[in-house]
Amino acid sequence: MEPEEQAKKAVRTAVVIVHGMGEQLPLDTLNGFVHTALPRVNGERVYFSRPERITDSYEARRHLAYLQRKPEGSGIVYGQTEFLEYHWSYLMTGNKLGDLLPTLRRLLWRKPSTVPYGIKVLWWIVWALIVLVLAVAVVIISRGKTAAGLATLLVGQGIVVTIALQLFNRASNVVTRSFVDVVRYLDRSPRSYEVRRAIRKGMVDLLTALHAKKRYSRVIIVAHSLGAYIAYDAITYLWPQMCKLHCGPLSDGPVQRLAGLKDLEKAAVTIDAHPLTELTPEQQGELDDFRAKQFRLWQGMRQQGNPWLITDFISVGTPMYFADLLYTKNRQAFDTLVKKAELPVCPPRSETQTVDGPDKPAGNYGFNNLGREVLAHGAAFAVVRWTNLFFPAERSWNGDWFGGRLRPLFGKGVLDRPIEGNLPGRRTPGLAHSKYFSYPDDTGPLDVATQLRGFLQLDIHQELHALLSAPDYLEESDVTR
């Protein structure tokens, strides 16, 4: 075997981190994330910074961590892992404060009971300020003040005007550098189409290149804030291009079943009956079983030659918890896109679910592709485990306003895990949103580093080693359906 081919046969995991909103600098998120994801070995984190030859970025790097065995020799701490960053903020240019107004109106003009939990206090504060300004204006006008007199009374002397304008300008800059990113990325108007397409394409190209190199045994995506929308869109787009591929047979004979599919479908039916509220210990066990069967189904898919490598999507502090007000205008419109399979959920909807037909139970994810049972185009989350980490917004104020539970929107197979450690930092109102990778050495059982490392599962070397002999797919299996 040639050295290059031998190198490809090593077990490697690629972890892609996607940064969140704002004017992020290249590698900033990657550096903080690697420290949070990697435990110390003998007092230090063992990794190297290497050139990244997958994208065409001049500033990208690849952080390489070699396999580390436990000091006592029983097992490993983590297998060989390569960390990469998808940096997209430089593509988000031309933001204007006015871009925020349609979404802001949609968030403000609604019943208090329908306001997203994390921003409820903020919602009341904004409305209180609006009412206060209107009340002051009414009082002044009722006393016979002219428009000029009203303006003079409100802003006073020129120095007050200058200070007010400076404060407004700085606040506008903060908003346009951050929150407008979310709105514009999700905006479907012609103004945002080009930048939205460029950001999506960059993420899809990165994932496509990781698969094409045949260097990696597994790919994990970790995405913060708006980055979770970008990663979700990339998975949604890339999956239909690859889900039907296999190594044969290419025949009309008896269908060769996909190992693990029936077990996964049964588990999906079970968890689809769970409540959206807190789970009982028994129900949590059923969800854990579903996730274990997702991984086993992925192993079965790889053994039949499918090249799909993404096993885990870990969203961190993402405003996807009110995606129905960002992707769409209301919950009804959001549910319509789910029914059309434009927004995949976990567990997936049935392959036999029609757009206008009655709702069918979860399950039934396979179809026959030239003699092999393969997964359907909307079933990405049959094999991709979705974990959602967030600092809870206690009393709708202390914590991350923009992170929350995703199960109510994206399905009962999503594992929502509120991070209850990292005190007092994680209770910082609003600013906690940017602190997820700020506590790499806090390793209590409820801290973000401990939780993240547990879900990354970088120590499953043997399970991945068994897949090194998986066959390649046949081009003839790429049939449009």
C-alpha positions in Angstrom: 0.0 0.0 0.0 1.3 3.5 -0.9 2.2 5.8 2.0 -0.5 8.2 1.0 -3.1 5.4 1.0 -1.8 4.0 4.3 -2.1 7.5 5.9 -5.7 7.7 4.8 -6.5 4.5 6.7 -5.7 6.1 10.0 -8.6 6.9 12.3 -9.2 10.7 12.4 -12.0 12.8 13.5 -12.6 16.3 12.0 -14.4 18.8 14.2 -15.7 21.9 12.5 -16.5 24.9 14.6 -18.8 27.6 13.1 -18.6 31.0 14.9 -21.6 33.2 15.7 -22.8 36.6 14.9 -20.7 39.8 14.9 -17.4 40.9 13.4 -15.4 37.8 14.4 -11.7 37.6 13.8 -10.2 34.5 12.1 -9.2 31.7 14.6 -10.6 33.5 17.7 -13.4 31.1 18.1 -11.3 28.1 17.1 -8.7 28.9 19.7 -11.2 29.2 22.5 -13.1 26.2 21.4 -10.1 23.8 21.2 -9.2 24.6 24.8 -12.7 23.9 25.9 -13.0 20.7 23.8 -9.7 19.1 24.7 -8.9 17.9 28.3 -5.5 18.3 29.7 -3.1 15.3 29.5 -0.4 15.3 32.2 -1.2 19.0 32.9 -1.2 20.3 29.3 -3.3 20.3 26.2 -1.4 18.5 23.4 -2.1 19.9 20.0 -0.3 21.5 17.1 -1.2 24.3 14.7 -0.8 23.3 11.1 -1.7 24.8 7.7 -5.3 24.2 6.6 -5.3 23.1 2.9 -9.0 22.5 2.5 -10.4 26.0 1.9 -8.7 28.8 0.0 -8.4 31.0 3.0 -5.0 32.6 3.7 -5.6 32.9 7.4 -7.1 29.5 8.2 -5.3 26.9 10.4 -5.8 23.3 11.4 -5.3 22.4 15.0 -4.1 18.8 15.2 -4.4 16.7 18.4 -2.7 13.3 18.2 -4.1 10.2 20.0 -3.6 10.5 23.7 -3.8 7.4 25.9 -4.8 7.4 29.6 -1.8 7.5 31.9 -2.7 4.2 33.5 -2.9 2.6 30.0 -6.6 1.6 30.1 -8.1 3.2 27.1 -7.6 6.6 25.5 -8.4 10.2 26.4 -9.1 11.1 22.8 -8.2 9.9 19.4 -6.5 11.8 16.6 -8.6 14.9 16.1 -8.3 17.8 13.7 -10.1 21.1 14.5 -11.1 23.5 11.8 -13.1 26.7 11.7 -15.6 27.9 9.2 -15.1 31.7 9.2 -17.9 33.5 7.4 -18.2 37.0 9.0 -16.1 38.7 6.3 -18.9 37.8 3.8 -21.6 39.7 5.9 -21.1 43.2 4.6 -23.4 46.2 4.1 -25.5 45.7 7.2 -27.9 48.6 7.9 -29.9 49.3 11.0 -33.1 49.3 8.8 -32.5 45.6 8.0 -33.6 44.9 11.6 -36.9 46.7 11.5 -39.3 44.1 9.9 -38.1 41.4 12.4 -38.1 43.9 15.3 -41.7 44.8 14.5 -42.6 41.1 14.3 -41.0 40.4 17.7 -42.6 43.5 19.4 -46.1 43.3 18.0 -47.3 40.1 19.6 -49.0 38.8 22.8 -46.7 38.7 25.8 -47.4 35.0 26.2 -45.9 34.3 22.7 -42.7 36.2 23.3 -39.6 33.9 23.4 -38.7 33.2 27.0 -35.1 34.5 26.9 -36.0 38.0 25.6 -39.3 38.5 27.6 -37.8 41.0 30.1 -36.1 42.8 27.2 -39.4 42.9 25.4 -41.1 44.5 28.4 -38.3 47.1 28.8 -38.6 48.1 25.1 -42.4 48.5 25.4 -42.0 50.5 28.6 -39.6 52.9 26.9 -42.0 53.3 24.0 -44.9 54.0 26.3 -42.8 56.4 28.3 -41.8 58.4 25.2 -45.4 58.5 23.9 -46.7 59.6 27.4 -44.1 62.4 27.6 -45.0 63.6 24.1 -48.7 63.6 24.9 -48.2 65.6 28.0 -46.1 68.2 26.3 -48.4 68.5 23.3 -51.4 68.9 25.7 -49.7 71.9 27.3 -49.5 73.6 23.9 -45.9 73.2 23.1 -44.9 73.5 19.4 -42.8 70.9 17.6 -39.8 73.2 18.0 -40.5 73.6 21.7 -40.9 69.9 22.1 -37.6 69.2 20.5 -35.9 71.8 22.7 -37.4 70.4 25.9 -36.5 66.9 25.0 -32.9 67.3 24.0 -31.9 70.6 25.8 -28.7 72.3 24.8 -26.4 71.4 21.9 -24.1 69.3 24.2 -27.0 67.0 25.1 -27.8 66.6 21.4 -24.2 65.6 20.7 -24.1 63.1 23.5 -27.5 61.6 22.4 -26.3 61.3 18.8 -23.0 59.6 19.9 -24.8 57.1 22.1 -27.3 56.3 19.3 -24.5 55.9 16.8 -22.6 53.5 19.0 -25.6 51.5 19.8 -26.5 51.3 16.1 -23.0 50.1 15.3 -23.2 47.3 17.9 -26.6 46.2 16.5 -25.5 46.3 12.9 -22.3 44.4 13.7 -24.2 41.6 15.4 -28.0 41.2 15.5 -28.5 42.3 11.9 -26.3 39.3 10.9 -29.0 37.0 12.1 -31.8 38.9 10.3 -29.9 39.3 7.0 -28.8 35.7 6.9 -32.4 34.5 7.2 -33.8 37.2 5.0 -35.0 35.9 1.6 -35.3 39.2 -0.1 -33.1 40.1 -3.1 -30.9 42.4 -1.0 -29.7 39.6 1.2 -29.7 36.7 -1.4 -26.1 37.0 -2.6 -24.5 37.2 0.9 -26.8 34.4 2.2 -25.8 32.2 -0.8 -22.1 32.9 -0.4 -22.1 32.0 3.3 -24.0 28.8 2.7 -21.8 27.8 -0.2 -18.7 28.2 1.8 -19.9 25.9 4.5 -21.1 23.3 2.0 -17.8 23.5 0.2 -15.9 22.9 3.4 -18.0 19.8 4.3 -17.8 18.5 0.8 -14.0 18.8 0.8 -13.7 17.0 4.1 -15.6 14.0 2.6 -13.7 14.1 -0.7 -10.3 13.9 1.0 -11.1 10.5 2.4 -8.8 11.4 5.3 -11.4 11.4 8.1 -13.4 8.7 9.7 -15.9 11.0 11.3 -17.0 14.6 11.1 -18.6 16.6 14.0 -20.0 20.1 13.6 -20.2 22.5 16.6 -21.9 25.8 15.9 -22.5 28.8 18.1 -25.3 31.3 17.8 -26.1 32.2 14.1 -23.5 29.6 13.1 -26.0 26.9 14.1 -28.4 28.2 11.4 -25.5 28.0 8.9 -24.5 24.5 9.9 -28.1 23.3 9.8 -28.6 24.7 6.3 -25.4 23.0 5.1 -26.5 19.6 6.5 -30.0 20.1 5.0 -28.4 20.8 1.6 -25.6 18.2 1.6 -27.6 15.2 2.9 -29.8 14.7 -0.2 -26.7 14.7 -2.4 -25.2 11.8 -0.5 -28.0 9.8 1.2 -28.7 7.4 -1.7 -25.1 6.3 -2.4 -24.0 2.7 -1.8 -21.7 0.0 -3.0 -24.3 -2.2 -4.7 -25.7 -4.5 -5.7 -27.3 -2.7 -8.6 -30.1 -5.0 -9.3 -33.9 -5.5 -9.3 -33.5 -8.5 -7.0 -34.4 -8.8 -3.3 -33.6 -5.6 -1.4 -30.6 -5.8 0.9 -31.8 -4.1 4.2 -29.9 -1.3 5.9 -28.5 -2.6 9.2 -30.0 -0.7 12.2 -32.8 1.0 10.3 -35.7 -1.0 11.8 -34.4 -0.5 15.3 -34.0 3.3 14.8 -37.6 3.5 13.3 -39.0 1.8 16.4 -37.1 4.1 18.7 -38.3 7.1 16.7 -41.9 6.1 17.3 -41.2 5.8 21.0 -39.7 9.3 21.5 -42.2 10.9 19.2 -44.7 10.2 21.9 -42.7 12.1 24.5 -43.9 15.4 25.9 -42.3 18.6 25.0 -41.8 19.4 28.7 -39.2 17.9 31.0 -38.6 14.2 30.5 -38.9 11.5 33.2 -35.8 9.4 33.9 -37.4 6.6 31.8 -38.1 8.9 28.9 -34.6 10.3 29.1 -33.3 6.7 28.9 -35.5 6.2 25.7 -34.0 9.3 24.2 -30.5 8.1 25.0 -31.4 4.8 23.3 -32.6 6.6 20.2 -29.3 8.5 20.0 -27.3 5.2 20.4 -29.3 3.7 17.5 -28.7 6.8 15.4 -24.9 6.1 15.7 -25.4 2.4 15.0 -27.5 3.2 11.9 -24.7 5.5 10.7 -22.3 2.6 11.1 -24.6 0.4 9.1 -24.8 3.0 6.4 -21.0 3.4 6.2 -20.7 -0.4 5.9 -22.9 -0.4 2.8 -20.5 2.1 1.2 -22.3 5.4 1.9 -19.6 8.2 2.3 -21.6 10.3 4.8 -19.3 11.2 7.8 -21.3 13.7 9.9 -22.4 11.9 13.1 -23.1 14.9 15.4 -24.4 18.4 15.2 -23.8 20.3 18.5 -25.6 23.7 18.6 -24.5 26.1 21.3 -26.5 29.2 22.5 -28.4 29.5 19.3 -31.5 31.7 18.6 -32.9 28.8 16.6 -35.2 28.4 19.6 -37.4 31.1 18.1 -36.7 30.2 14.5 -40.4 30.3 13.8 -40.2 34.1 14.1 -36.9 34.4 12.2 -37.0 31.8 9.5 -40.7 32.5 9.0 -43.4 35.0 10.3 -45.2 32.6 12.6 -45.4 29.0 13.8 -47.9 28.0 11.2 -45.6 29.0 8.3 -42.7 27.2 10.1 -44.7 24.0 10.5 -45.6 24.2 6.8 -41.9 24.2 5.8 -41.4 21.2 8.2 -44.2 19.3 6.5 -42.6 20.1 3.1 -39.3 18.6 4.4 -37.6 22.0 3.7 -36.8 22.1 7.4 -35.7 18.7 8.5 -36.4 17.7 12.1 -35.3 15.0 14.6 -36.6 12.4 14.5 -37.3 12.8 10.8 -40.8 12.9 9.4 -41.9 9.7 7.6 -40.7 9.2 4.0 -44.4 8.5 3.1 -45.6 11.9 4.5 -47.1 13.9 1.7 -47.2 17.7 1.7 -51.0 18.1 2.0 -51.8 14.8 3.5 -52.6 14.0 7.2 -49.7 13.8 9.7 -48.1 10.3 9.9 -46.2 8.9 12.8 -42.4 9.0 12.8 -40.5 6.1 11.1 -40.4 4.7 7.6 -37.2 6.4 6.5 -35.9 4.0 3.8 -36.4 3.2 0.1 -35.0 0.8 -2.4 -32.3 2.2 -4.6 -31.2 -0.4 -7.1 -31.2 -3.3 -4.7 -30.1 -1.5 -1.5 -32.2 0.0 1.2 -31.0 3.6 1.7 -32.2 6.5 3.8 -34.7 9.2 2.4 -33.8 12.7 1.4 -35.4 14.2 4.5 -33.9 11.8 7.0 -30.5 13.5 7.8 -31.3 13.4 11.5 -31.8 9.6 11.4 -28.0 9.4 11.7 -26.9 12.9 12.8 -27.3 13.3 16.6 -28.4 16.8 17.5 -27.3 18.1 20.9 -28.2 21.6 22.0 -26.2 23.3 24.8 -27.2 26.7 26.3 -26.9 28.9 29.4 -30.5 29.2 30.6 -32.0 32.6 30.8 -33.2 32.5 34.4 -36.2 34.7 35.1 -35.8 35.7 31.4 -32.8 37.9 32.3 -29.8 36.2 33.9 -28.0 34.2 31.3 -28.0 33.9 27.5 -31.1 35.6 26.1 -30.5 34.1 22.7 -30.1 30.4 23.6 -32.9 28.0 24.5 -34.6 24.7 24.0 -35.0 23.4 20.4 -37.2 20.4 21.0 -40.5 22.3 20.7 -39.5 23.4 17.1 -37.1 20.9 15.8 -38.3 17.6 17.2 -38.2 15.4 20.3 -35.0 13.7 19.2 -33.0 16.8 19.9 -31.2 16.6 23.3 -31.5 20.0 25.0 -28.9 20.4 27.8 -29.0 23.6 29.8 -25.6 24.3 31.3 -26.1 24.9 35.0 -22.4 25.2 36.0 -19.9 28.0 35.2 -21.2 30.3 38.0 -21.4 33.2 38.2 -20.3 34.0 34.6 -23.1 32.1 32.9 -25.6 34.3 34.6 -24.3 37.5 33.1 -27.4 39.1 31.5 -27.2 38.9 27.7 -23.4 38.8 27.7 -23.4 35.2 28.7 -24.1 34.5 25.0 -20.4 35.1 24.2 -18.9 33.1 27.1 -19.4 29.5 26.1 -15.8 28.9 25.3 -14.4 31.1 28.1 -14.2 28.5 30.9 -11.9 25.7 29.5 -10.5 24.8 33.0 -13.9 24.6 34.8 -14.4 20.9 34.8 -17.3 20.3 37.2 -20.0 17.9 36.0 -22.3 20.8 35.1 -19.8 23.0 33.4 -19.8 23.5 29.7 -16.3 22.0 29.1 -17.3 18.7 30.7 -20.6 18.5 28.9 -19.1 19.4 25.5 -16.4 16.8 25.9 -18.9 14.2 26.8 -21.0 14.8 23.7 -18.0 15.1 21.3 -17.0 11.5 22.2 -13.5 11.8 20.9 -12.5 8.6 22.6 -14.4 6.1 20.4 -11.3 5.0 18.6 -12.2 1.3 18.3 -15.7 2.0 16.9 -14.2 4.2 14.2 -11.3 1.8 13.5 -13.9 -0.9 12.5 -15.1 1.3 9.7 -11.8 1.7 8.0 -12.6 -1.3 5.8 -15.9 0.2 4.6 -16.3 -0.1 0.8 -16.5 2.9 -1.5 -19.8 3.7 -3.2 -20.5 3.1 -6.9 -21.2 6.0 -9.1 -24.1 4.1 -10.6 -25.9 4.3 -7.3 -26.3 8.1 -7.7 -29.8 8.0 -9.1 -32.2 11.0 -8.8 -35.4 10.1 -7.1 
